[in-house]
Amino acid sequence: MKIALLGAANSIHLQRWAHGLAACGHEVSVISQHFGCNNATAAYAATQAGASIRQIALPHTGAFAYFRNAAPLRKILQDLRPDILNAHYATGYGSMARRSGWRPLLLSVWGSDVYDFPAKSLIHRHLLQKNLAAATAIASTSHCMAQQAASIHAHPHIFITPFGVDTSLFCPAVQRADSANASIAQAAAKPITIGTVKTLAPAYGIDTLIEAFALLQQSLQQSGFTNTVQLEITGDGVDKPALQQLCHTLGVADAVTFFDAIPHAQVPTQLRRLDIFAALSRMESFGVAAIEAAACGLPVVVSDAPGLVEVTPNQRTGLVVPRNNPQAAAHAFEQLVRNASLRQQMGQTGRAHVMAQYGWPVCLEKMQQAYQQTLALAGKQADGAA
């Protein structure tokens, strides 16, 4: 199949779709006005040498580029003659795809394009409605985001195409201190590490995580718990100075380590440092960080943000707590800190769940099925118009 992917080429997610589809034997072209290389892009590209993917840069950047590039995109598509155009992100690239007039069009929604953009004004909402209505079909990474997209425009054809996880890369450490083969003495001596890998922005609830960790430390100290418990936060963002100050204010700075943001290729290694993963986001359309952690055999403590609840079976692969509730999060952490066998059980169940539902081969197959269904819909629409 000849597939044209339209979206931000510097996004790790678009890169993974491109390389995965090419590896399945499809002829893939990536069309973008965002080919700027970042660390994550370079690291991923270095591990994917040999894939045959055509990269086509749109001529315009900056203000109004999404509108100015519609005509060049139309010419590119007329030359390529792809079987399907898959536009990623429903607003900027979605507008460009709509104005190009190319069909069949599968429009992939990502999150802020359907949650934040339409809330800006009635004009923004109307633009998004036009883009959704113009698509042959819509793809969403989660059911909750599909419902959000449908609330903007009740499109009759919405497919679920999650971001997959490469479980050969995101895998447990060879031996964890709380594994069945480790001695009780080893497990008792090992510090227990809670952590997260996330952008340090208000939406992701890192302040709630720190507050919960401080409450956890107080409870453990009062009960005479002897293991060392520490918190590792990996990521950069506007909130970093305030979060570091919060650690000092709450008296836990000595037990919290901040790491700078890392390339995606290094995330599995960072996750394998942890015993418990935390994702206490205030809003999340798809919990990719939580499923990456689960693939590494980690139990997860997540907020009840819809995208996290969808990927975390409560009491099986992790514990779900209310958003903005450090007390509930601290209680969940304490359950896992005190129970190594529960950590191991949830970690094993979590990895099995990810492999069955979100493994990369599974998700690639779902995307290819979405393409086939979109092509079938386009054929029916053409027959109906004839």
Order of alpha helices (4+ residues) and beta strands (2+ residues): beta-alpha-beta-alpha-beta-alpha-alpha-beta-alpha-beta-alpha-alpha-beta-alpha-beta-alpha-beta-alpha-beta-alpha-beta-alpha-beta-alpha-beta-alpha-beta-alpha-alpha-alpha
